Amino acid sequence: MATNTLPTATTTSARKVASVASALFAVVFFWTVGSVDVPKNADDAKLLDWWQQSENQLSGIVSQYCAIAAAVLFVVLMNYFKALTAKTGAVQWATFARTMGLIFSTTLLVSAALRGVIGHLVKVDGEPLPGVEILRYSTALNYNLMGSVTMTALGLTILAVSVVIVRTVVLAKWFGYVGLVCSAIILAGSAAMIGQFTIPLALLWALCLSVAIWRQPATVN
């Protein structure tokens, strides 16, 4: 097998940054969805009452900034992965992984705007709270975006990354197999339009990635 070596100083610095970025991605992606809990199957009165609470409007803004941070951190990871695989024989898979990763980050930014729009409208612009139909539509649109499009892009990214790792061993092979399992479940959930329920697997994958990168030697064989 050919030896793929990056300059030691650059590799060490980039490795630490990417490892921390992966761990931080898991944290902020968790808070992207964990900071907002719009009541399910609520009647109009209960839904309006929930959105009228100042802390709930603020939670939407918090979720927005967490989603923005997650999108940026994932781009950092994809750039590191591109550099890591530049001299391997899996250029097509690596390119596909980076492309799908950028699509994931883009759709996450769209989701960020949807998550913060109500809070921004009321708390920043000083506008009245929209009617219940708009509140329901905004929530449903965001759930659909996250549960299908965003998580599909992430699942395909994880799949491509895992294939590259298993074929080239630029990172520990165990991580590649973890990714294959996670991506299969995430893609199945996304196909059923319930991809948001597979987010814990995405968090697990990101934490495993952080460990795999941190333990990566300065010279990759």
C-alpha angles and dihedrals in degrees: 000000000000118000116243110199129178120193107281098232093047093044094050093049095044091045093056093046092049093046093052091043090055093051091046090048089058091051098048094040088055091052091046089070099020097058094061125055110170108191113258122230091002121160119243095265094050093046093050091047090052093051092046090064109101093217091056092051088049091049089060090056091048089051090051094055092045090053091050091050091048091051093051093046091051090054088054089053093049092050090052091048090051091053091045093054099037094107099038129100093245099078095136094052091044091051091048090050093052093045093051089044090056090048089052091052091047094051089045089057089052089050088050091058092049092048094053102035097093094046091046092048094052105029101034105027094034092228122149119263111273122246122276093259092060092045091053093045093048092050094045092048092052093047091049092048093050096039097050119012102030097042092043089057090047092047091052090047092053091046093052093044090050093050090052092049094048091048099042105021091220083149130023111301092227088066090054091056091047088054093050091055094044094047093050092054094042092051092047090051092047091051087055089048092242096101091131088073090061093059091104087064090052089052091049090050092050093050091048089049090053090053094045093051094045091052093045113117118241090247114052119208 
